[in-house]
Amino acid sequence: GSLTMTKRIHIDGMSCGHCSASVEKALRAVAGVHNVEVDLAAKSATVQADEKLSNEALSKAVTDAGYTVIGID
């Protein structure tokens, strides 16, 4: 199998369960993403994805869902 990595996406604009569900759904729809855990309190999403998946692709999914990406680490 391909190598996987874990990234934390810091997101602004998530304020409720509906928001975190939207973000989770958007990220899960990205090809190469295996698992998503959204932490509403920390305003972040932890994503397990193929190593070759770009930060741009993750960022775009969140942005398209209507939220702001502050950073990815």
N, CA, C, O and CB atoms as a CASP TS submission, in Angstrom:
PFRMAT TS
TARGET T0000
AUTHOR 0000-0000-0000
METHOD Language model
MODEL 1
PARENT N/A
ATOM      1  N   GLY     1       0.821  -1.213   0.000  1.00  0.00           N
ATOM      2  CA  GLY     1       0.000   0.000   0.000  1.00  0.00           C
ATOM      3  C   GLY     1       0.850   1.255   0.000  1.00  0.00           C
ATOM      4  O   GLY     1       2.064   1.199   0.191  1.00  0.00           O
ATOM      5  N   SER     2       0.211   2.369  -0.213  1.00  0.00           N
ATOM      6  CA  SER     2       0.950   3.629  -0.220  1.00  0.00           C
ATOM      7  C   SER     2       1.148   4.123   1.207  1.00  0.00           C
ATOM      8  O   SER     2       0.420   3.739   2.121  1.00  0.00           O
ATOM      9  CB  SER     2       0.213   4.694  -1.063  1.00  0.00           C
ATOM     10  N   LEU     3       2.126   4.963   1.374  1.00  0.00           N
ATOM     11  CA  LEU     3       2.410   5.514   2.695  1.00  0.00           C
ATOM     12  C   LEU     3       1.341   6.524   3.080  1.00  0.00           C
ATOM     13  O   LEU     3       0.825   7.264   2.243  1.00  0.00           O
ATOM     14  CB  LEU     3       3.803   6.168   2.726  1.00  0.00           C
ATOM     15  N   THR     4       1.024   6.534   4.360  1.00  0.00           N
ATOM     16  CA  THR     4       0.058   7.518   4.820  1.00  0.00           C
ATOM     17  C   THR     4       0.722   8.476   5.786  1.00  0.00           C
ATOM     18  O   THR     4       1.754   8.174   6.385  1.00  0.00           O
ATOM     19  CB  THR     4      -1.148   6.836   5.479  1.00  0.00           C
ATOM     20  N   MET     5       0.104   9.639   5.923  1.00  0.00           N
ATOM     21  CA  MET     5       0.616  10.668   6.817  1.00  0.00           C
ATOM     22  C   MET     5      -0.560  11.249   7.579  1.00  0.00           C
ATOM     23  O   MET     5      -1.717  11.080   7.195  1.00  0.00           O
ATOM     24  CB  MET     5       1.389  11.778   6.035  1.00  0.00           C
ATOM     25  N   THR     6      -0.245  11.926   8.648  1.00  0.00           N
ATOM     26  CA  THR     6      -1.281  12.592   9.425  1.00  0.00           C
ATOM     27  C   THR     6      -1.014  14.081   9.383  1.00  0.00           C
ATOM     28  O   THR     6       0.114  14.521   9.603  1.00  0.00           O
ATOM     29  CB  THR     6      -1.322  12.070  10.891  1.00  0.00           C
ATOM     30  N   LYS     7      -2.041  14.855   9.105  1.00  0.00           N
ATOM     31  CA  LYS     7      -1.902  16.309   9.077  1.00  0.00           C
ATOM     32  C   LYS     7      -2.984  16.931   9.920  1.00  0.00           C
ATOM     33  O   LYS     7      -4.103  16.424   9.993  1.00  0.00           O
ATOM     34  CB  LYS     7      -1.963  16.849   7.640  1.00  0.00           C
ATOM     35  N   ARG     8      -2.640  18.045  10.562  1.00  0.00           N
ATOM     36  CA  ARG     8      -3.642  18.803  11.303  1.00  0.00           C
ATOM     37  C   ARG     8      -3.936  20.067  10.520  1.00  0.00           C
ATOM     38  O   ARG     8      -3.034  20.837  10.190  1.00  0.00           O
ATOM     39  CB  ARG     8      -3.159  19.135  12.756  1.00  0.00           C
ATOM     40  N   ILE     9      -5.197  20.266  10.230  1.00  0.00           N
ATOM     41  CA  ILE     9      -5.623  21.455   9.509  1.00  0.00           C
ATOM     42  C   ILE     9      -6.293  22.382  10.525  1.00  0.00           C
ATOM     43  O   ILE     9      -7.263  22.002  11.181  1.00  0.00           O
ATOM     44  CB  ILE     9      -6.595  21.096   8.315  1.00  0.00           C
ATOM     45  N   HIS    10      -5.766  23.594  10.644  1.00  0.00           N
ATOM     46  CA  HIS    10      -6.341  24.566  11.571  1.00  0.00           C
ATOM     47  C   HIS    10      -7.355  25.400  10.802  1.00  0.00           C
ATOM     48  O   HIS    10      -7.033  26.021   9.789  1.00  0.00           O
ATOM     49  CB  HIS    10      -5.234  25.473  12.218  1.00  0.00           C
ATOM     50  N   ILE    11      -8.588  25.401  11.302  1.00  0.00           N
ATOM     51  CA  ILE    11      -9.702  25.972  10.557  1.00  0.00           C
ATOM     52  C   ILE    11     -10.422  27.051  11.359  1.00  0.00           C
ATOM     53  O   ILE    11     -10.741  26.864  12.533  1.00  0.00           O
ATOM     54  CB  ILE    11     -10.681  24.880  10.161  1.00  0.00           C
ATOM     55  N   ASP    12     -10.670  28.186  10.700  1.00  0.00           N
ATOM     56  CA  ASP    12     -11.430  29.251  11.332  1.00  0.00           C
ATOM     57  C   ASP    12     -12.852  29.222  10.784  1.00  0.00           C
ATOM     58  O   ASP    12     -13.062  28.944   9.603  1.00  0.00           O
ATOM     59  CB  ASP    12     -10.764  30.638  11.093  1.00  0.00           C
ATOM     60  N   GLY    13     -13.815  29.506  11.635  1.00  0.00           N
ATOM     61  CA  GLY    13     -15.197  29.574  11.185  1.00  0.00           C
ATOM     62  C   GLY    13     -16.057  28.406  11.643  1.00  0.00           C
ATOM     63  O   GLY    13     -17.272  28.416  11.446  1.00  0.00           O
ATOM     64  N   MET    14     -15.436  27.396  12.256  1.00  0.00           N
ATOM     65  CA  MET    14     -16.226  26.275  12.783  1.00  0.00           C
ATOM     66  C   MET    14     -16.719  26.640  14.172  1.00  0.00           C
ATOM     67  O   MET    14     -15.920  26.872  15.079  1.00  0.00           O
ATOM     68  CB  MET    14     -15.389  24.953  12.823  1.00  0.00           C
ATOM     69  N   SER    15     -18.033  26.691  14.337  1.00  0.00           N
ATOM     70  CA  SER    15     -18.544  27.097  15.641  1.00  0.00           C
ATOM     71  C   SER    15     -19.581  26.140  16.214  1.00  0.00           C
ATOM     72  O   SER    15     -20.024  26.302  17.351  1.00  0.00           O
ATOM     73  CB  SER    15     -19.138  28.463  15.541  1.00  0.00           C
ATOM     74  N   CYS    16     -19.971  25.129  15.413  1.00  0.00           N
ATOM     75  CA  CYS    16     -21.033  24.242  15.890  1.00  0.00           C
ATOM     76  C   CYS    16     -20.853  22.844  15.314  1.00  0.00           C
ATOM     77  O   CYS    16     -19.993  22.614  14.464  1.00  0.00           O
ATOM     78  CB  CYS    16     -22.420  24.801  15.514  1.00  0.00           C
ATOM     79  N   GLY    17     -21.664  21.931  15.782  1.00  0.00           N
ATOM     80  CA  GLY    17     -21.598  20.560  15.304  1.00  0.00           C
ATOM     81  C   GLY    17     -21.876  20.454  13.815  1.00  0.00           C
ATOM     82  O   GLY    17     -21.291  19.624  13.118  1.00  0.00           O
ATOM     83  N   HIS    18     -22.780  21.309  13.333  1.00  0.00           N
ATOM     84  CA  HIS    18     -23.093  21.300  11.906  1.00  0.00           C
ATOM     85  C   HIS    18     -21.862  21.694  11.090  1.00  0.00           C
ATOM     86  O   HIS    18     -21.594  21.131  10.029  1.00  0.00           O
ATOM     87  CB  HIS    18     -24.268  22.254  11.602  1.00  0.00           C
ATOM     88  N   CYS    19     -21.116  22.681  11.615  1.00  0.00           N
ATOM     89  CA  CYS    19     -19.895  23.129  10.934  1.00  0.00           C
ATOM     90  C   CYS    19     -18.878  22.000  10.871  1.00  0.00           C
ATOM     91  O   CYS    19     -18.315  21.727   9.811  1.00  0.00           O
ATOM     92  CB  CYS    19     -19.287  24.354  11.651  1.00  0.00           C
ATOM     93  N   SER    20     -18.643  21.352  11.984  1.00  0.00           N
ATOM     94  CA  SER    20     -17.635  20.296  12.002  1.00  0.00           C
ATOM     95  C   SER    20     -18.052  19.145  11.095  1.00  0.00           C
ATOM     96  O   SER    20     -17.201  18.508  10.474  1.00  0.00           O
ATOM     97  CB  SER    20     -17.408  19.790  13.435  1.00  0.00           C
ATOM     98  N   ALA    21     -19.346  18.873  11.014  1.00  0.00           N
ATOM     99  CA  ALA    21     -19.831  17.812  10.135  1.00  0.00           C
ATOM    100  C   ALA    21     -19.605  18.179   8.671  1.00  0.00           C
ATOM    101  O   ALA    21     -19.259  17.325   7.855  1.00  0.00           O
ATOM    102  CB  ALA    21     -21.322  17.540  10.392  1.00  0.00           C
ATOM    103  N   SER    22     -19.802  19.454   8.347  1.00  0.00           N
ATOM    104  CA  SER    22     -19.587  19.926   6.974  1.00  0.00           C
ATOM    105  C   SER    22     -18.124  19.786   6.583  1.00  0.00           C
ATOM    106  O   SER    22     -17.798  19.346   5.481  1.00  0.00           O
ATOM    107  CB  SER    22     -20.035  21.392   6.824  1.00  0.00           C
ATOM    108  N   VAL    23     -17.245  20.170   7.509  1.00  0.00           N
ATOM    109  CA  VAL    23     -15.813  20.091   7.256  1.00  0.00           C
ATOM    110  C   VAL    23     -15.398  18.626   7.099  1.00  0.00           C
ATOM    111  O   VAL    23     -14.641  18.275   6.194  1.00  0.00           O
ATOM    112  CB  VAL    23     -15.016  20.768   8.401  1.00  0.00           C
ATOM    113  N   GLU    24     -15.905  17.786   7.992  1.00  0.00           N
ATOM    114  CA  GLU    24     -15.558  16.361   7.936  1.00  0.00           C
ATOM    115  C   GLU    24     -16.007  15.753   6.609  1.00  0.00           C
ATOM    116  O   GLU    24     -15.264  14.999   5.980  1.00  0.00           O
ATOM    117  CB  GLU    24     -16.200  15.597   9.117  1.00  0.00           C
ATOM    118  N   LYS    25     -17.218  16.083   6.194  1.00  0.00           N
ATOM    119  CA  LYS    25     -17.754  15.549   4.942  1.00  0.00           C
ATOM    120  C   LYS    25     -16.916  16.019   3.754  1.00  0.00           C
ATOM    121  O   LYS    25     -16.612  15.240   2.850  1.00  0.00           O
ATOM    122  CB  LYS    25     -19.225  15.975   4.759  1.00  0.00           C
ATOM    123  N   ALA    26     -16.548  17.296   3.765  1.00  0.00           N
ATOM    124  CA  ALA    26     -15.754  17.861   2.664  1.00  0.00           C
ATOM    125  C   ALA    26     -14.396  17.178   2.570  1.00  0.00           C
ATOM    126  O   ALA    26     -13.931  16.850   1.478  1.00  0.00           O
ATOM    127  CB  ALA    26     -15.567  19.379   2.853  1.00  0.00           C
ATOM    128  N   LEU    27     -13.761  16.964   3.728  1.00  0.00           N
ATOM    129  CA  LEU    27     -12.433  16.346   3.729  1.00  0.00           C
ATOM    130  C   LEU    27     -12.493  14.872   3.354  1.00  0.00           C
ATOM    131  O   LEU    27     -11.609  14.364   2.663  1.00  0.00           O
ATOM    132  CB  LEU    27     -11.782  16.502   5.096  1.00  0.00           C
ATOM    133  N   ARG    28     -13.540  14.184   3.811  1.00  0.00           N
ATOM    134  CA  ARG    28     -13.680  12.760   3.480  1.00  0.00           C
ATOM    135  C   ARG    28     -13.893  12.561   1.976  1.00  0.00           C
ATOM    136  O   ARG    28     -13.588  11.499   1.434  1.00  0.00           O
ATOM    137  CB  ARG    28     -14.854  12.140   4.266  1.00  0.00           C
ATOM    138  N   ALA    29     -14.417  13.590   1.314  1.00  0.00           N
ATOM    139  CA  ALA    29     -14.691  13.492  -0.119  1.00  0.00           C
ATOM    140  C   ALA    29     -13.425  13.637  -0.960  1.00  0.00           C
ATOM    141  O   ALA    29     -13.439  13.356  -2.159  1.00  0.00           O
ATOM    142  CB  ALA    29     -15.700  14.548  -0.527  1.00  0.00           C
ATOM    143  N   VAL    30     -12.329  14.075  -0.336  1.00  0.00           N
ATOM    144  CA  VAL    30     -11.082  14.256  -1.073  1.00  0.00           C
ATOM    145  C   VAL    30     -10.445  12.887  -1.348  1.00  0.00           C
ATOM    146  O   VAL    30     -10.286  12.071  -0.439  1.00  0.00           O
ATOM    147  CB  VAL    30     -10.101  15.173  -0.281  1.00  0.00           C
ATOM    148  N   ALA    31     -10.089  12.655  -2.595  1.00  0.00           N
ATOM    149  CA  ALA    31      -9.460  11.392  -2.966  1.00  0.00           C
ATOM    150  C   ALA    31      -8.133  11.244  -2.229  1.00  0.00           C
ATOM    151  O   ALA    31      -7.305  12.155  -2.243  1.00  0.00           O
ATOM    152  CB  ALA    31      -9.246  11.311  -4.499  1.00  0.00           C
ATOM    153  N   GLY    32      -7.935  10.094  -1.587  1.00  0.00           N
ATOM    154  CA  GLY    32      -6.688   9.860  -0.874  1.00  0.00           C
ATOM    155  C   GLY    32      -6.811  10.029   0.632  1.00  0.00           C
ATOM    156  O   GLY    32      -5.899   9.674   1.379  1.00  0.00           O
ATOM    157  N   VAL    33      -7.940  10.572   1.077  1.00  0.00           N
ATOM    158  CA  VAL    33      -8.155  10.745   2.516  1.00  0.00           C
ATOM    159  C   VAL    33      -8.763   9.465   3.086  1.00  0.00           C
ATOM    160  O   VAL    33      -9.743   8.944   2.555  1.00  0.00           O
ATOM    161  CB  VAL    33      -9.079  11.973   2.804  1.00  0.00           C
ATOM    162  N   HIS    34      -8.171   8.965   4.174  1.00  0.00           N
ATOM    163  CA  HIS    34      -8.648   7.718   4.784  1.00  0.00           C
ATOM    164  C   HIS    34      -9.491   7.961   6.021  1.00  0.00           C
ATOM    165  O   HIS    34     -10.462   7.246   6.272  1.00  0.00           O
ATOM    166  CB  HIS    34      -7.478   6.836   5.143  1.00  0.00           C
ATOM    167  N   ASN    35      -9.123   8.957   6.780  1.00  0.00           N
ATOM    168  CA  ASN    35      -9.830   9.201   8.032  1.00  0.00           C
ATOM    169  C   ASN    35      -9.772  10.673   8.391  1.00  0.00           C
ATOM    170  O   ASN    35      -8.785  11.357   8.119  1.00  0.00           O
ATOM    171  CB  ASN    35      -9.241   8.354   9.163  1.00  0.00           C
ATOM    172  N   VAL    36     -10.843  11.150   9.006  1.00  0.00           N
ATOM    173  CA  VAL    36     -10.913  12.555   9.411  1.00  0.00           C
ATOM    174  C   VAL    36     -11.475  12.613  10.821  1.00  0.00           C
ATOM    175  O   VAL    36     -12.473  11.963  11.132  1.00  0.00           O
ATOM    176  CB  VAL    36     -11.790  13.396   8.422  1.00  0.00           C
ATOM    177  N   GLU    37     -10.821  13.402  11.674  1.00  0.00           N
ATOM    178  CA  GLU    37     -11.356  13.649  13.013  1.00  0.00           C
ATOM    179  C   GLU    37     -11.354  15.145  13.225  1.00  0.00           C
ATOM    180  O   GLU    37     -10.302  15.785  13.218  1.00  0.00           O
ATOM    181  CB  GLU    37     -10.523  12.913  14.126  1.00  0.00           C
ATOM    182  N   VAL    38     -12.545  15.703  13.414  1.00  0.00           N
ATOM    183  CA  VAL    38     -12.649  17.143  13.629  1.00  0.00           C
ATOM    184  C   VAL    38     -12.744  17.421  15.119  1.00  0.00           C
ATOM    185  O   VAL    38     -13.550  16.814  15.824  1.00  0.00           O
ATOM    186  CB  VAL    38     -13.872  17.731  12.883  1.00  0.00           C
ATOM    187  N   ASP    39     -11.921  18.338  15.591  1.00  0.00           N
ATOM    188  CA  ASP    39     -11.948  18.754  16.991  1.00  0.00           C
ATOM    189  C   ASP    39     -12.468  20.186  17.025  1.00  0.00           C
ATOM    190  O   ASP    39     -11.744  21.140  16.739  1.00  0.00           O
ATOM    191  CB  ASP    39     -10.522  18.641  17.665  1.00  0.00           C
ATOM    192  N   LEU    40     -13.740  20.306  17.383  1.00  0.00           N
ATOM    193  CA  LEU    40     -14.392  21.612  17.363  1.00  0.00           C
ATOM    194  C   LEU    40     -13.751  22.576  18.359  1.00  0.00           C
ATOM    195  O   LEU    40     -13.544  23.750  18.052  1.00  0.00           O
ATOM    196  CB  LEU    40     -15.879  21.462  17.667  1.00  0.00           C
ATOM    197  N   ALA    41     -13.439  22.072  19.551  1.00  0.00           N
ATOM    198  CA  ALA    41     -12.849  22.929  20.585  1.00  0.00           C
ATOM    199  C   ALA    41     -11.496  23.479  20.154  1.00  0.00           C
ATOM    200  O   ALA    41     -11.164  24.633  20.428  1.00  0.00           O
ATOM    201  CB  ALA    41     -12.699  22.155  21.892  1.00  0.00           C
ATOM    202  N   ALA    42     -10.712  22.628  19.470  1.00  0.00           N
ATOM    203  CA  ALA    42      -9.370  23.047  19.046  1.00  0.00           C
ATOM    204  C   ALA    42      -9.401  23.729  17.679  1.00  0.00           C
ATOM    205  O   ALA    42      -8.379  24.194  17.173  1.00  0.00           O
ATOM    206  CB  ALA    42      -8.427  21.839  19.005  1.00  0.00           C
ATOM    207  N   LYS    43     -10.602  23.776  17.093  1.00  0.00           N
ATOM    208  CA  LYS    43     -10.758  24.359  15.755  1.00  0.00           C
ATOM    209  C   LYS    43      -9.776  23.748  14.760  1.00  0.00           C
ATOM    210  O   LYS    43      -9.099  24.452  14.010  1.00  0.00           O
ATOM    211  CB  LYS    43     -10.562  25.877  15.812  1.00  0.00           C
ATOM    212  N   SER    44      -9.720  22.426  14.774  1.00  0.00           N
ATOM    213  CA  SER    44      -8.809  21.759  13.857  1.00  0.00           C
ATOM    214  C   SER    44      -9.405  20.437  13.385  1.00  0.00           C
ATOM    215  O   SER    44     -10.332  19.896  13.988  1.00  0.00           O
ATOM    216  CB  SER    44      -7.445  21.526  14.525  1.00  0.00           C
ATOM    217  N   ALA    45      -8.847  19.942  12.299  1.00  0.00           N
ATOM    218  CA  ALA    45      -9.235  18.638  11.779  1.00  0.00           C
ATOM    219  C   ALA    45      -7.957  17.843  11.585  1.00  0.00           C
ATOM    220  O   ALA    45      -6.991  18.343  11.007  1.00  0.00           O
ATOM    221  CB  ALA    45     -10.053  18.758  10.437  1.00  0.00           C
ATOM    222  N   THR    46      -7.948  16.605  12.067  1.00  0.00           N
ATOM    223  CA  THR    46      -6.799  15.738  11.883  1.00  0.00           C
ATOM    224  C   THR    46      -7.153  14.761  10.776  1.00  0.00           C
ATOM    225  O   THR    46      -8.160  14.056  10.846  1.00  0.00           O
ATOM    226  CB  THR    46      -6.409  14.994  13.210  1.00  0.00           C
ATOM    227  N   VAL    47      -6.320  14.732   9.766  1.00  0.00           N
ATOM    228  CA  VAL    47      -6.598  13.931   8.573  1.00  0.00           C
ATOM    229  C   VAL    47      -5.507  12.892   8.364  1.00  0.00           C
ATOM    230  O   VAL    47      -4.319  13.203   8.443  1.00  0.00           O
ATOM    231  CB  VAL    47      -6.721  14.829   7.330  1.00  0.00           C
ATOM    232  N   GLN    48      -5.917  11.659   8.098  1.00  0.00           N
ATOM    233  CA  GLN    48      -4.976  10.630   7.687  1.00  0.00           C
ATOM    234  C   GLN    48      -5.192  10.448   6.208  1.00  0.00           C
ATOM    235  O   GLN    48      -6.303  10.167   5.760  1.00  0.00           O
ATOM    236  CB  GLN    48      -5.168   9.282   8.483  1.00  0.00           C
ATOM    237  N   ALA    49      -4.114  10.611   5.442  1.00  0.00           N
ATOM    238  CA  ALA    49      -4.240  10.593   3.994  1.00  0.00           C
ATOM    239  C   ALA    49      -2.991  10.041   3.337  1.00  0.00           C
ATOM    240  O   ALA    49      -1.948   9.884   3.972  1.00  0.00           O
ATOM    241  CB  ALA    49      -4.526  11.984   3.473  1.00  0.00           C
ATOM    242  N   ASP    50      -3.118   9.747   2.046  1.00  0.00           N
ATOM    243  CA  ASP    50      -1.954   9.295   1.287  1.00  0.00           C
ATOM    244  C   ASP    50      -0.877  10.369   1.359  1.00  0.00           C
ATOM    245  O   ASP    50      -1.169  11.565   1.343  1.00  0.00           O
ATOM    246  CB  ASP    50      -2.333   8.983  -0.197  1.00  0.00           C
ATOM    247  N   GLU    51       0.359   9.926   1.436  1.00  0.00           N
ATOM    248  CA  GLU    51       1.485  10.840   1.575  1.00  0.00           C
ATOM    249  C   GLU    51       1.563  11.826   0.410  1.00  0.00           C
ATOM    250  O   GLU    51       2.024  12.955   0.572  1.00  0.00           O
ATOM    251  CB  GLU    51       2.782  10.055   1.678  1.00  0.00           C
ATOM    252  N   LYS    52       1.108  11.388  -0.764  1.00  0.00           N
ATOM    253  CA  LYS    52       1.244  12.250  -1.941  1.00  0.00           C
ATOM    254  C   LYS    52       0.151  13.317  -2.037  1.00  0.00           C
ATOM    255  O   LYS    52       0.213  14.192  -2.901  1.00  0.00           O
ATOM    256  CB  LYS    52       1.228  11.405  -3.189  1.00  0.00           C
ATOM    257  N   LEU    53      -0.834  13.248  -1.164  1.00  0.00           N
ATOM    258  CA  LEU    53      -1.908  14.236  -1.195  1.00  0.00           C
ATOM    259  C   LEU    53      -1.372  15.603  -0.779  1.00  0.00           C
ATOM    260  O   LEU    53      -0.690  15.730   0.239  1.00  0.00           O
ATOM    261  CB  LEU    53      -3.073  13.807  -0.272  1.00  0.00           C
ATOM    262  N   SER    54      -1.685  16.622  -1.574  1.00  0.00           N
ATOM    263  CA  SER    54      -1.141  17.954  -1.305  1.00  0.00           C
ATOM    264  C   SER    54      -1.952  18.720  -0.270  1.00  0.00           C
ATOM    265  O   SER    54      -3.149  18.488  -0.099  1.00  0.00           O
ATOM    266  CB  SER    54      -1.077  18.752  -2.584  1.00  0.00           C
ATOM    267  N   ASN    55      -1.278  19.635   0.415  1.00  0.00           N
ATOM    268  CA  ASN    55      -1.963  20.517   1.357  1.00  0.00           C
ATOM    269  C   ASN    55      -2.991  21.355   0.612  1.00  0.00           C
ATOM    270  O   ASN    55      -4.042  21.696   1.155  1.00  0.00           O
ATOM    271  CB  ASN    55      -0.952  21.427   2.100  1.00  0.00           C
ATOM    272  N   GLU    56      -2.674  21.687  -0.651  1.00  0.00           N
ATOM    273  CA  GLU    56      -3.590  22.518  -1.444  1.00  0.00           C
ATOM    274  C   GLU    56      -4.941  21.829  -1.609  1.00  0.00           C
ATOM    275  O   GLU    56      -5.991  22.465  -1.517  1.00  0.00           O
ATOM    276  CB  GLU    56      -2.980  22.827  -2.828  1.00  0.00           C
ATOM    277  N   ALA    57      -4.901  20.511  -1.855  1.00  0.00           N
ATOM    278  CA  ALA    57      -6.147  19.769  -2.053  1.00  0.00           C
ATOM    279  C   ALA    57      -6.983  19.763  -0.776  1.00  0.00           C
ATOM    280  O   ALA    57      -8.204  19.904  -0.828  1.00  0.00           O
ATOM    281  CB  ALA    57      -5.850  18.327  -2.498  1.00  0.00           C
ATOM    282  N   LEU    58      -6.323  19.601   0.366  1.00  0.00           N
ATOM    283  CA  LEU    58      -7.031  19.601   1.646  1.00  0.00           C
ATOM    284  C   LEU    58      -7.587  20.993   1.933  1.00  0.00           C
ATOM    285  O   LEU    58      -8.731  21.149   2.358  1.00  0.00           O
ATOM    286  CB  LEU    58      -6.095  19.144   2.792  1.00  0.00           C
ATOM    287  N   SER    59      -6.752  21.994   1.692  1.00  0.00           N
ATOM    288  CA  SER    59      -7.138  23.373   1.940  1.00  0.00           C
ATOM    289  C   SER    59      -8.333  23.773   1.076  1.00  0.00           C
ATOM    290  O   SER    59      -9.260  24.435   1.542  1.00  0.00           O
ATOM    291  CB  SER    59      -5.958  24.307   1.677  1.00  0.00           C
ATOM    292  N   LYS    60      -8.293  23.358  -0.189  1.00  0.00           N
ATOM    293  CA  LYS    60      -9.366  23.700  -1.124  1.00  0.00           C
ATOM    294  C   LYS    60     -10.695  23.090  -0.677  1.00  0.00           C
ATOM    295  O   LYS    60     -11.742  23.728  -0.790  1.00  0.00           O
ATOM    296  CB  LYS    60      -9.013  23.222  -2.542  1.00  0.00           C
ATOM    297  N   ALA    61     -10.653  21.866  -0.174  1.00  0.00           N
ATOM    298  CA  ALA    61     -11.882  21.198   0.265  1.00  0.00           C
ATOM    299  C   ALA    61     -12.536  21.983   1.402  1.00  0.00           C
ATOM    300  O   ALA    61     -13.753  22.165   1.422  1.00  0.00           O
ATOM    301  CB  ALA    61     -11.583  19.746   0.718  1.00  0.00           C
ATOM    302  N   VAL    62     -11.719  22.445   2.344  1.00  0.00           N
ATOM    303  CA  VAL    62     -12.236  23.203   3.486  1.00  0.00           C
ATOM    304  C   VAL    62     -12.757  24.567   3.026  1.00  0.00           C
ATOM    305  O   VAL    62     -13.819  25.019   3.455  1.00  0.00           O
ATOM    306  CB  VAL    62     -11.138  23.380   4.564  1.00  0.00           C
ATOM    307  N   THR    63     -11.984  25.213   2.143  1.00  0.00           N
ATOM    308  CA  THR    63     -12.363  26.526   1.634  1.00  0.00           C
ATOM    309  C   THR    63     -13.663  26.450   0.844  1.00  0.00           C
ATOM    310  O   THR    63     -14.539  27.303   0.985  1.00  0.00           O
ATOM    311  CB  THR    63     -11.248  27.102   0.759  1.00  0.00           C
ATOM    312  N   ASP    64     -13.778  25.414   0.006  1.00  0.00           N
ATOM    313  CA  ASP    64     -14.995  25.238  -0.790  1.00  0.00           C
ATOM    314  C   ASP    64     -16.209  24.982   0.099  1.00  0.00           C
ATOM    315  O   ASP    64     -17.337  25.286  -0.288  1.00  0.00           O
ATOM    316  CB  ASP    64     -14.821  24.083  -1.779  1.00  0.00           C
ATOM    317  N   ALA    65     -15.983  24.430   1.279  1.00  0.00           N
ATOM    318  CA  ALA    65     -17.073  24.167   2.202  1.00  0.00           C
ATOM    319  C   ALA    65     -17.492  25.444   2.934  1.00  0.00           C
ATOM    320  O   ALA    65     -18.503  25.464   3.636  1.00  0.00           O
ATOM    321  CB  ALA    65     -16.666  23.088   3.206  1.00  0.00           C
ATOM    322  N   GLY    66     -16.703  26.509   2.761  1.00  0.00           N
ATOM    323  CA  GLY    66     -17.060  27.790   3.340  1.00  0.00           C
ATOM    324  C   GLY    66     -16.306  28.171   4.605  1.00  0.00           C
ATOM    325  O   GLY    66     -16.746  29.043   5.355  1.00  0.00           O
ATOM    326  N   TYR    67     -15.170  27.518   4.846  1.00  0.00           N
ATOM    327  CA  TYR    67     -14.396  27.811   6.048  1.00  0.00           C
ATOM    328  C   TYR    67     -12.994  28.276   5.659  1.00  0.00           C
ATOM    329  O   TYR    67     -12.566  28.131   4.514  1.00  0.00           O
ATOM    330  CB  TYR    67     -14.322  26.568   6.971  1.00  0.00           C
ATOM    331  N   THR    68     -12.304  28.828   6.625  1.00  0.00           N
ATOM    332  CA  THR    68     -10.981  29.394   6.353  1.00  0.00           C
ATOM    333  C   THR    68      -9.899  28.528   6.957  1.00  0.00           C
ATOM    334  O   THR    68      -9.956  28.184   8.137  1.00  0.00           O
ATOM    335  CB  THR    68     -10.876  30.820   6.897  1.00  0.00           C
ATOM    336  N   VAL    69      -8.911  28.175   6.147  1.00  0.00           N
ATOM    337  CA  VAL    69      -7.780  27.400   6.638  1.00  0.00           C
ATOM    338  C   VAL    69      -6.707  28.362   7.118  1.00  0.00           C
ATOM    339  O   VAL    69      -6.226  29.200   6.356  1.00  0.00           O
ATOM    340  CB  VAL    69      -7.226  26.451   5.539  1.00  0.00           C
ATOM    341  N   ILE    70      -6.330  28.237   8.402  1.00  0.00           N
ATOM    342  CA  ILE    70      -5.301  29.108   8.975  1.00  0.00           C
ATOM    343  C   ILE    70      -3.923  28.514   8.724  1.00  0.00           C
ATOM    344  O   ILE    70      -2.952  29.237   8.503  1.00  0.00           O
ATOM    345  CB  ILE    70      -5.532  29.314  10.491  1.00  0.00           C
ATOM    346  N   GLY    71      -3.850  27.185   8.762  1.00  0.00           N
ATOM    347  CA  GLY    71      -2.573  26.537   8.519  1.00  0.00           C
ATOM    348  C   GLY    71      -2.717  25.034   8.573  1.00  0.00           C
ATOM    349  O   GLY    71      -3.703  24.503   9.085  1.00  0.00           O
ATOM    350  N   ILE    72      -1.724  24.362   8.038  1.00  0.00           N
ATOM    351  CA  ILE    72      -1.708  22.898   8.063  1.00  0.00           C
ATOM    352  C   ILE    72      -0.337  22.456   8.561  1.00  0.00           C
ATOM    353  O   ILE    72       0.690  22.905   8.052  1.00  0.00           O
ATOM    354  CB  ILE    72      -2.022  22.291   6.643  1.00  0.00           C
ATOM    355  N   ASP    73      -0.327  21.586   9.545  1.00  0.00           N
ATOM    356  CA  ASP    73       0.975  21.071  10.019  1.00  0.00           C
ATOM    357  C   ASP    73       0.897  19.575  10.274  1.00  0.00           C
ATOM    358  O   ASP    73       1.887  18.964  10.675  1.00  0.00           O
ATOM    359  CB  ASP    73       1.422  21.802  11.308  1.00  0.00           C
TER
END
